[in-house]
């Protein structure tokens, strides 16, 4: 009786091993195809920035022919399409790569970034939420979601996403900047200032946070702190025209006309974001 039981166990074990090897052998051609495809992609990436982009593209096409389901190959094709300005086709390739690699939150973020550049906010938010689903503890992803919701004028949604961002990543300074912006838009000015101060505690030289803190302090009637934030902004960003303009305005509001004129002259000497030096 025991011998039969032992034989049954051994047969079951052997059968299980055979099944495993059958699966391995059935996958072997796919694994070899993926390896060959990846080697071609690596070669394509090595010459992508050179003088012969056509040769890099040919390698990408070969990689796709070797393994049509390889997400790396589809992503690399998307990079070539973006370089040629074929954005719609590039989005399709990035989406295909992201869908083929469902655990990769970075792939979903790449799709979102290209869609955001196209100003397709609905699709951008879809892929950002997909990235958050894939990596639910990413404060960076929730920060970007909050920023996009602010751009979409969904202030309550932006506030929730920003709160989630700082809870997940309490040392990620941009999350506090977005939280401050969301609170400001929701008319919570003290809360906004507190968020900007936390951002500045983490990164004291952030010009955007300094200017935001200056503006919200001015709105609260706190003229001395507002001027101090602006002074710190021009110290942190002496080539930032916005900082000098804000500093000039706050000096003028305090009746310090001569100093305000000097700050305005500094602003006029700096280029605008578009390249012009005119105010």
BALOBA-1460 file (C-alpha; in Angstrom, 3 decimals):
// residues 279
<rec num="1" residu="x" x="0.000" y="0.000" z="0.000"/>
<rec num="2" residu="x" x="2.796" y="2.368" z="0.971"/>
<rec num="3" residu="x" x="4.745" y="1.452" z="-2.173"/>
<rec num="4" residu="x" x="1.756" y="2.350" z="-4.367"/>
<rec num="5" residu="x" x="1.335" y="5.632" z="-2.544"/>
<rec num="6" residu="x" x="5.020" y="6.407" z="-3.046"/>
<rec num="7" residu="x" x="4.776" y="5.544" z="-6.720"/>
<rec num="8" residu="x" x="1.767" y="7.822" z="-7.087"/>
<rec num="9" residu="x" x="3.685" y="10.691" z="-5.463"/>
<rec num="10" residu="x" x="6.701" y="10.124" z="-7.679"/>
<rec num="11" residu="x" x="4.529" y="9.958" z="-10.804"/>
<rec num="12" residu="x" x="2.739" y="13.148" z="-9.827"/>
<rec num="13" residu="x" x="6.057" y="14.878" z="-9.230"/>
<rec num="14" residu="x" x="7.427" y="13.689" z="-12.556"/>
<rec num="15" residu="x" x="4.248" y="14.769" z="-14.331"/>
<rec num="16" residu="x" x="4.498" y="18.208" z="-12.698"/>
<rec num="17" residu="x" x="8.110" y="18.562" z="-13.822"/>
<rec num="18" residu="x" x="7.163" y="17.580" z="-17.353"/>
<rec num="19" residu="x" x="4.418" y="20.220" z="-17.386"/>
<rec num="20" residu="x" x="6.870" y="22.887" z="-16.224"/>
<rec num="21" residu="x" x="9.371" y="21.927" z="-18.909"/>
<rec num="22" residu="x" x="6.621" y="21.902" z="-21.513"/>
<rec num="23" residu="x" x="5.773" y="25.492" z="-20.585"/>
<rec num="24" residu="x" x="9.448" y="26.511" z="-20.645"/>
<rec num="25" residu="x" x="9.989" y="24.920" z="-24.055"/>
<rec num="26" residu="x" x="6.875" y="26.559" z="-25.467"/>
<rec num="27" residu="x" x="8.108" y="29.955" z="-24.256"/>
<rec num="28" residu="x" x="11.666" y="29.546" z="-25.524"/>
<rec num="29" residu="x" x="11.040" y="30.937" z="-29.043"/>
<rec num="30" residu="x" x="9.272" y="33.993" z="-27.582"/>
<rec num="31" residu="x" x="12.106" y="34.578" z="-25.123"/>
<rec num="32" residu="x" x="14.689" y="34.349" z="-27.896"/>
<rec num="33" residu="x" x="12.667" y="36.752" z="-30.031"/>
<rec num="34" residu="x" x="12.447" y="39.233" z="-27.127"/>
<rec num="35" residu="x" x="16.188" y="39.004" z="-26.498"/>
<rec num="36" residu="x" x="16.949" y="39.584" z="-30.182"/>
<rec num="37" residu="x" x="14.539" y="42.504" z="-30.279"/>
<rec num="38" residu="x" x="16.071" y="44.076" z="-27.173"/>
<rec num="39" residu="x" x="19.589" y="43.775" z="-28.615"/>
<rec num="40" residu="x" x="18.438" y="45.636" z="-31.720"/>
<rec num="41" residu="x" x="16.848" y="48.339" z="-29.566"/>
<rec num="42" residu="x" x="20.090" y="48.780" z="-27.637"/>
<rec num="43" residu="x" x="21.978" y="49.257" z="-30.897"/>
<rec num="44" residu="x" x="19.341" y="51.701" z="-32.106"/>
<rec num="45" residu="x" x="19.647" y="53.745" z="-28.922"/>
<rec num="46" residu="x" x="23.431" y="53.863" z="-29.219"/>
<rec num="47" residu="x" x="23.249" y="55.593" z="-32.605"/>
<rec num="48" residu="x" x="19.966" y="57.479" z="-32.115"/>
<rec num="49" residu="x" x="21.671" y="60.780" z="-31.371"/>
<rec num="50" residu="x" x="24.170" y="60.503" z="-34.202"/>
<rec num="51" residu="x" x="24.205" y="61.729" z="-37.754"/>
<rec num="52" residu="x" x="22.236" y="58.819" z="-39.178"/>
<rec num="53" residu="x" x="18.798" y="58.661" z="-37.524"/>
<rec num="54" residu="x" x="17.542" y="56.582" z="-40.461"/>
<rec num="55" residu="x" x="19.873" y="53.751" z="-39.463"/>
<rec num="56" residu="x" x="18.543" y="53.878" z="-35.901"/>
<rec num="57" residu="x" x="14.975" y="53.765" z="-37.203"/>
<rec num="58" residu="x" x="15.787" y="50.732" z="-39.375"/>
<rec num="59" residu="x" x="17.029" y="48.892" z="-36.294"/>
<rec num="60" residu="x" x="13.818" y="49.788" z="-34.464"/>
<rec num="61" residu="x" x="11.785" y="48.397" z="-37.361"/>
<rec num="62" residu="x" x="13.859" y="45.201" z="-37.252"/>
<rec num="63" residu="x" x="13.263" y="44.960" z="-33.495"/>
<rec num="64" residu="x" x="9.516" y="45.216" z="-34.042"/>
<rec num="65" residu="x" x="9.656" y="42.600" z="-36.784"/>
<rec num="66" residu="x" x="11.530" y="40.264" z="-34.432"/>
<rec num="67" residu="x" x="9.037" y="40.786" z="-31.603"/>
<rec num="68" residu="x" x="5.910" y="42.816" z="-32.465"/>
<rec num="69" residu="x" x="4.811" y="42.797" z="-28.812"/>
<rec num="70" residu="x" x="8.015" y="44.193" z="-27.327"/>
<rec num="71" residu="x" x="7.062" y="47.350" z="-25.362"/>
<rec num="72" residu="x" x="10.622" y="48.682" z="-25.556"/>
<rec num="73" residu="x" x="10.468" y="48.569" z="-29.328"/>
<rec num="74" residu="x" x="7.151" y="50.421" z="-29.428"/>
<rec num="75" residu="x" x="8.484" y="53.056" z="-27.045"/>
<rec num="76" residu="x" x="11.602" y="53.547" z="-29.142"/>
<rec num="77" residu="x" x="9.489" y="53.892" z="-32.276"/>
<rec num="78" residu="x" x="7.451" y="56.543" z="-30.436"/>
<rec num="79" residu="x" x="10.637" y="58.516" z="-29.731"/>
<rec num="80" residu="x" x="11.467" y="58.523" z="-33.447"/>
<rec num="81" residu="x" x="7.936" y="59.595" z="-34.341"/>
<rec num="82" residu="x" x="8.049" y="62.432" z="-31.813"/>
<rec num="83" residu="x" x="11.347" y="63.623" z="-33.256"/>
<rec num="84" residu="x" x="9.649" y="63.834" z="-36.654"/>
<rec num="85" residu="x" x="6.629" y="65.658" z="-35.256"/>
<rec num="86" residu="x" x="4.273" y="62.709" z="-35.793"/>
<rec num="87" residu="x" x="2.711" y="63.135" z="-32.369"/>
<rec num="88" residu="x" x="-0.553" y="61.287" z="-32.887"/>
<rec num="89" residu="x" x="1.195" y="58.158" z="-34.119"/>
<rec num="90" residu="x" x="3.721" y="58.466" z="-31.277"/>
<rec num="91" residu="x" x="0.923" y="58.526" z="-28.711"/>
<rec num="92" residu="x" x="-0.449" y="55.321" z="-30.195"/>
<rec num="93" residu="x" x="2.918" y="53.594" z="-29.872"/>
<rec num="94" residu="x" x="3.390" y="54.824" z="-26.303"/>
<rec num="95" residu="x" x="-0.078" y="53.614" z="-25.378"/>
<rec num="96" residu="x" x="0.674" y="50.244" z="-26.910"/>
<rec num="97" residu="x" x="3.917" y="50.031" z="-24.924"/>
<rec num="98" residu="x" x="2.149" y="51.014" z="-21.704"/>
<rec num="99" residu="x" x="-0.624" y="48.474" z="-22.211"/>
<rec num="100" residu="x" x="1.915" y="45.745" z="-22.931"/>
<rec num="101" residu="x" x="3.713" y="46.481" z="-19.654"/>
<rec num="102" residu="x" x="0.829" y="46.869" z="-17.168"/>
<rec num="103" residu="x" x="3.046" y="47.128" z="-14.087"/>
<rec num="104" residu="x" x="5.133" y="50.006" z="-15.454"/>
<rec num="105" residu="x" x="3.883" y="53.309" z="-14.046"/>
<rec num="106" residu="x" x="6.615" y="55.214" z="-15.901"/>
<rec num="107" residu="x" x="5.190" y="54.070" z="-19.234"/>
<rec num="108" residu="x" x="1.783" y="55.478" z="-18.279"/>
<rec num="109" residu="x" x="3.407" y="58.761" z="-17.217"/>
<rec num="110" residu="x" x="5.148" y="59.039" z="-20.586"/>
<rec num="111" residu="x" x="1.830" y="58.750" z="-22.404"/>
<rec num="112" residu="x" x="0.359" y="61.390" z="-20.106"/>
<rec num="113" residu="x" x="3.261" y="63.779" z="-20.737"/>
<rec num="114" residu="x" x="2.829" y="63.660" z="-24.518"/>
<rec num="115" residu="x" x="-0.941" y="64.029" z="-24.254"/>
<rec num="116" residu="x" x="-0.507" y="67.019" z="-21.942"/>
<rec num="117" residu="x" x="1.735" y="68.661" z="-24.521"/>
<rec num="118" residu="x" x="-1.147" y="68.188" z="-26.962"/>
<rec num="119" residu="x" x="-3.472" y="69.840" z="-24.413"/>
<rec num="120" residu="x" x="-5.692" y="66.761" z="-24.271"/>
<rec num="121" residu="x" x="-6.423" y="67.075" z="-20.561"/>
<rec num="122" residu="x" x="-9.064" y="64.347" z="-20.352"/>
<rec num="123" residu="x" x="-6.741" y="61.727" z="-21.840"/>
<rec num="124" residu="x" x="-3.828" y="63.084" z="-19.790"/>
<rec num="125" residu="x" x="-5.745" y="62.566" z="-16.559"/>
<rec num="126" residu="x" x="-6.808" y="59.081" z="-17.662"/>
<rec num="127" residu="x" x="-3.190" y="57.989" z="-18.017"/>
<rec num="128" residu="x" x="-2.094" y="59.796" z="-14.856"/>
<rec num="129" residu="x" x="-4.736" y="57.915" z="-12.911"/>
<rec num="130" residu="x" x="-3.570" y="54.713" z="-14.561"/>
<rec num="131" residu="x" x="-0.031" y="55.511" z="-13.385"/>
<rec num="132" residu="x" x="-1.373" y="56.057" z="-9.863"/>
<rec num="133" residu="x" x="-3.201" y="52.730" z="-10.030"/>
<rec num="134" residu="x" x="0.017" y="51.010" z="-11.021"/>
<rec num="135" residu="x" x="2.052" y="52.766" z="-8.316"/>
<rec num="136" residu="x" x="-0.409" y="53.928" z="-5.659"/>
<rec num="137" residu="x" x="2.253" y="55.203" z="-3.255"/>
<rec num="138" residu="x" x="3.839" y="57.704" z="-5.671"/>
<rec num="139" residu="x" x="3.620" y="61.255" z="-4.380"/>
<rec num="140" residu="x" x="5.076" y="62.517" z="-7.652"/>
<rec num="141" residu="x" x="2.174" y="61.086" z="-9.657"/>
<rec num="142" residu="x" x="-0.435" y="62.609" z="-7.359"/>
<rec num="143" residu="x" x="1.390" y="65.944" z="-7.547"/>
<rec num="144" residu="x" x="1.101" y="65.933" z="-11.325"/>
<rec num="145" residu="x" x="-2.549" y="64.867" z="-11.102"/>
<rec num="146" residu="x" x="-3.223" y="67.788" z="-8.770"/>
<rec num="147" residu="x" x="-1.506" y="70.224" z="-11.133"/>
<rec num="148" residu="x" x="-3.529" y="68.986" z="-14.104"/>
<rec num="149" residu="x" x="-6.751" y="69.228" z="-12.107"/>
<rec num="150" residu="x" x="-5.840" y="72.820" z="-11.252"/>
<rec num="151" residu="x" x="-5.382" y="73.512" z="-14.955"/>
<rec num="152" residu="x" x="-8.804" y="71.926" z="-15.544"/>
<rec num="153" residu="x" x="-10.348" y="74.184" z="-12.833"/>
<rec num="154" residu="x" x="-11.307" y="71.156" z="-10.730"/>
<rec num="155" residu="x" x="-10.216" y="72.774" z="-7.477"/>
<rec num="156" residu="x" x="-11.751" y="70.221" z="-5.045"/>
<rec num="157" residu="x" x="-10.180" y="67.365" z="-7.005"/>
<rec num="158" residu="x" x="-6.832" y="69.165" z="-7.115"/>
<rec num="159" residu="x" x="-6.958" y="69.730" z="-3.370"/>
<rec num="160" residu="x" x="-7.638" y="66.037" z="-2.679"/>
<rec num="161" residu="x" x="-4.837" y="64.924" z="-5.004"/>
<rec num="162" residu="x" x="-2.366" y="67.414" z="-3.500"/>
<rec num="163" residu="x" x="-3.227" y="66.296" z="0.031"/>
<rec num="164" residu="x" x="-2.637" y="62.711" z="-1.043"/>
<rec num="165" residu="x" x="0.686" y="63.743" z="-2.602"/>
<rec num="166" residu="x" x="2.060" y="65.332" z="0.574"/>
<rec num="167" residu="x" x="0.793" y="62.419" z="2.678"/>
<rec num="168" residu="x" x="2.664" y="59.975" z="0.445"/>
<rec num="169" residu="x" x="5.798" y="62.092" z="-0.036"/>
<rec num="170" residu="x" x="6.147" y="64.515" z="2.892"/>
<rec num="171" residu="x" x="9.615" y="65.589" z="1.749"/>
<rec num="172" residu="x" x="8.688" y="66.238" z="-1.894"/>
<rec num="173" residu="x" x="8.734" y="70.036" z="-2.206"/>
<rec num="174" residu="x" x="6.676" y="70.393" z="-5.440"/>
<rec num="175" residu="x" x="3.763" y="68.636" z="-3.722"/>
<rec num="176" residu="x" x="3.532" y="71.480" z="-1.203"/>
<rec num="177" residu="x" x="3.690" y="74.092" z="-3.966"/>
<rec num="178" residu="x" x="0.715" y="72.476" z="-5.694"/>
<rec num="179" residu="x" x="-1.088" y="72.076" z="-2.355"/>
<rec num="180" residu="x" x="-0.556" y="75.779" z="-1.690"/>
<rec num="181" residu="x" x="-1.932" y="76.632" z="-5.128"/>
<rec num="182" residu="x" x="-4.991" y="74.431" z="-4.582"/>
<rec num="183" residu="x" x="-5.668" y="75.979" z="-1.181"/>
<rec num="184" residu="x" x="-5.228" y="79.447" z="-2.659"/>
<rec num="185" residu="x" x="-7.727" y="78.663" z="-5.419"/>
<rec num="186" residu="x" x="-10.139" y="77.375" z="-2.765"/>
<rec num="187" residu="x" x="-9.722" y="80.707" z="-0.884"/>
<rec num="188" residu="x" x="-7.879" y="79.152" z="2.055"/>
<rec num="189" residu="x" x="-5.170" y="81.835" z="2.127"/>
<rec num="190" residu="x" x="-3.644" y="80.957" z="5.530"/>
<rec num="191" residu="x" x="-3.495" y="77.312" z="4.503"/>
<rec num="192" residu="x" x="-1.900" y="78.275" z="1.195"/>
<rec num="193" residu="x" x="0.789" y="80.305" z="2.919"/>
<rec num="194" residu="x" x="1.506" y="77.428" z="5.310"/>
<rec num="195" residu="x" x="1.951" y="75.042" z="2.363"/>
<rec num="196" residu="x" x="4.293" y="77.448" z="0.566"/>
<rec num="197" residu="x" x="6.299" y="77.874" z="3.779"/>
<rec num="198" residu="x" x="6.650" y="74.102" z="4.037"/>
<rec num="199" residu="x" x="7.881" y="74.001" z="0.435"/>
<rec num="200" residu="x" x="10.426" y="76.693" z="1.292"/>
<rec num="201" residu="x" x="11.537" y="74.805" z="4.371"/>
<rec num="202" residu="x" x="12.429" y="71.925" z="2.075"/>
<rec num="203" residu="x" x="13.909" y="74.138" z="-0.651"/>
<rec num="204" residu="x" x="14.549" y="77.743" z="0.451"/>
<rec num="205" residu="x" x="15.685" y="78.892" z="-3.004"/>
<rec num="206" residu="x" x="12.512" y="77.934" z="-4.920"/>
<rec num="207" residu="x" x="11.658" y="81.170" z="-6.738"/>
<rec num="208" residu="x" x="8.151" y="80.019" z="-7.678"/>
<rec num="209" residu="x" x="7.326" y="79.174" z="-4.072"/>
<rec num="210" residu="x" x="8.806" y="82.464" z="-2.859"/>
<rec num="211" residu="x" x="6.747" y="84.470" z="-5.334"/>
<rec num="212" residu="x" x="3.599" y="82.533" z="-4.470"/>
<rec num="213" residu="x" x="4.217" y="83.107" z="-0.764"/>
<rec num="214" residu="x" x="4.753" y="86.812" z="-1.461"/>
<rec num="215" residu="x" x="1.478" y="87.055" z="-3.369"/>
<rec num="216" residu="x" x="-0.617" y="85.207" z="-0.811"/>
<rec num="217" residu="x" x="0.940" y="87.200" z="2.038"/>
<rec num="218" residu="x" x="0.090" y="90.415" z="0.193"/>
<rec num="219" residu="x" x="-3.489" y="89.173" z="-0.246"/>
<rec num="220" residu="x" x="-3.631" y="88.534" z="3.529"/>
<rec num="221" residu="x" x="-2.502" y="92.111" z="4.181"/>
<rec num="222" residu="x" x="0.894" y="90.986" z="5.502"/>
<rec num="223" residu="x" x="3.011" y="93.583" z="3.726"/>
<rec num="224" residu="x" x="6.279" y="93.030" z="5.595"/>
<rec num="225" residu="x" x="6.383" y="89.243" z="5.044"/>
<rec num="226" residu="x" x="5.305" y="89.738" z="1.418"/>
<rec num="227" residu="x" x="8.199" y="92.115" z="0.793"/>
<rec num="228" residu="x" x="10.600" y="89.742" z="2.541"/>
<rec num="229" residu="x" x="9.521" y="86.824" z="0.338"/>
<rec num="230" residu="x" x="10.007" y="88.981" z="-2.778"/>
<rec num="231" residu="x" x="13.441" y="90.102" z="-1.585"/>
<rec num="232" residu="x" x="14.403" y="86.465" z="-1.087"/>
<rec num="233" residu="x" x="13.063" y="85.695" z="-4.587"/>
<rec num="234" residu="x" x="15.355" y="88.217" z="-6.291"/>
<rec num="235" residu="x" x="18.235" y="86.871" z="-4.213"/>
<rec num="236" residu="x" x="17.484" y="83.299" z="-5.257"/>
<rec num="237" residu="x" x="16.737" y="84.228" z="-8.890"/>
<rec num="238" residu="x" x="18.634" y="87.391" z="-9.821"/>
<rec num="239" residu="x" x="17.992" y="86.670" z="-13.516"/>
<rec num="240" residu="x" x="14.268" y="86.045" z="-13.006"/>
<rec num="241" residu="x" x="12.318" y="88.972" z="-14.414"/>
<rec num="242" residu="x" x="9.147" y="87.977" z="-12.544"/>
<rec num="243" residu="x" x="10.931" y="88.257" z="-9.205"/>
<rec num="244" residu="x" x="12.133" y="91.802" z="-9.887"/>
<rec num="245" residu="x" x="8.695" y="92.885" z="-11.104"/>
<rec num="246" residu="x" x="7.049" y="91.505" z="-7.965"/>
<rec num="247" residu="x" x="9.698" y="93.148" z="-5.789"/>
<rec num="248" residu="x" x="9.197" y="96.477" z="-7.577"/>
<rec num="249" residu="x" x="5.430" y="96.314" z="-7.110"/>
<rec num="250" residu="x" x="5.655" y="95.535" z="-3.402"/>
<rec num="251" residu="x" x="8.202" y="98.312" z="-2.861"/>
<rec num="252" residu="x" x="5.906" y="100.736" z="-4.680"/>
<rec num="253" residu="x" x="2.987" y="99.631" z="-2.504"/>
<rec num="254" residu="x" x="5.073" y="100.517" z="0.549"/>
<rec num="255" residu="x" x="5.776" y="103.998" z="-0.858"/>
<rec num="256" residu="x" x="9.457" y="103.269" z="-1.527"/>
<rec num="257" residu="x" x="9.389" y="104.782" z="-4.996"/>
<rec num="258" residu="x" x="13.131" y="105.132" z="-5.601"/>
<rec num="259" residu="x" x="13.846" y="101.507" z="-4.673"/>
<rec num="260" residu="x" x="10.853" y="100.377" z="-6.695"/>
<rec num="261" residu="x" x="12.192" y="102.215" z="-9.742"/>
<rec num="262" residu="x" x="15.585" y="100.544" z="-9.334"/>
<rec num="263" residu="x" x="13.945" y="97.112" z="-9.142"/>
<rec num="264" residu="x" x="11.817" y="97.927" z="-12.186"/>
<rec num="265" residu="x" x="14.954" y="98.929" z="-14.102"/>
<rec num="266" residu="x" x="16.499" y="95.574" z="-13.211"/>
<rec num="267" residu="x" x="13.375" y="93.827" z="-14.504"/>
<rec num="268" residu="x" x="13.462" y="95.774" z="-17.770"/>
<rec num="269" residu="x" x="17.055" y="94.739" z="-18.364"/>
<rec num="270" residu="x" x="16.139" y="91.056" z="-18.219"/>
<rec num="271" residu="x" x="14.555" y="89.032" z="-21.037"/>
<rec num="272" residu="x" x="10.955" y="87.933" z="-20.853"/>
<rec num="273" residu="x" x="10.245" y="84.188" z="-21.064"/>
<rec num="274" residu="x" x="9.619" y="84.710" z="-24.773"/>
<rec num="275" residu="x" x="12.993" y="86.339" z="-25.266"/>
<rec num="276" residu="x" x="12.101" y="90.037" z="-25.400"/>
<rec num="277" residu="x" x="13.662" y="92.472" z="-22.934"/>
<rec num="278" residu="x" x="10.717" y="94.883" z="-23.055"/>
<rec num="279" residu="x" x="8.411" y="94.975" z="-19.978"/>
